[in-house]
Amino acid sequence: MTPRRRTNVAAPIAVAIDAPEIETAARWASAVAPHVSTVKVGLELYLRYGPEVITTVRGANKVSIFLDLKLHDIPDTVARATRNVARLRPSYLTVHATGGRDMIAAAVEAAPETRITAVTILTSLDDAALETVGIRGPAHDAVRRLAVLAVDAGAQALVCSPHEVAALRAEVGPDVTLITPGVRPAGTDRGDQARVATPEEALAAGADLLVIGRPITQVPDPGAAAASIAAALRRSETASA
């Protein structure tokens, strides 16, 4: 699949700001903001600092906020939780697709200005791990089933590994945002990710937003790392045009 051309300057990257302290998170966000479209705040940082971390990370930066809480509970509880965090104006908020159709629909109704983003199968899980938790695999089949369920329930975005992007794009069409963790520049450590690809491969498969964390944040100059990956993506898109 040929990558879709993008007119915005910022690269379609969500930098995972998994910092231990709020000051570090703010510094990383400011460093990468000129080069990427989005910064992602995860569960650990949000639980430690609460809404303050969203305000701090956003600061004066013109970046979207991806609030990755992976909500998973009964529909009424998820609706109330979603309504609370929607006041922080995140562009994306994650829920687990395995919570079911009613839970996803409740989140969508509770936050009409936020893209409710359904997490299909975590990229740390392979086929063997799925079997141990009772999910019928293989992984790409489970991802497809959950994706269809989530979109039918109103989810505007999906999280899947780069390995499933092309199949999901064909399944759900062009209007659903596909977000891919498990993205690693060539030559970097895959860490705890089981289903990975390079940024160029993920975009070529049809991803809209790439989640990249440690290859950017765990180097001496996160801003330079973000700029380098963004430049490589622009070259790749130009070459494939």
Secondary structure, DSSP 4 states (H G I P E B T S, - for coil): -PPPP--SSSEEEEEE---SSHHHHHHHHHHHTTTEEEEEEEHHHHHHHTHHHHHHHHTT---EEEEEEEE-S-HHHHHHHHHHHHTT--SEEEEEGGG-HHHHHHHHHH-TTSEEEEE-S-TT--HHHHHHTT--S-HHHHHHHHHHHHHHTT-SEEE--GGGHHHHHHHH-TTSEEEE--B--TTS--TT-SS-B-HHHHHHHT-SEEEE-HHHHTSS-HHHHHHHHHHHHHHHHHHH-
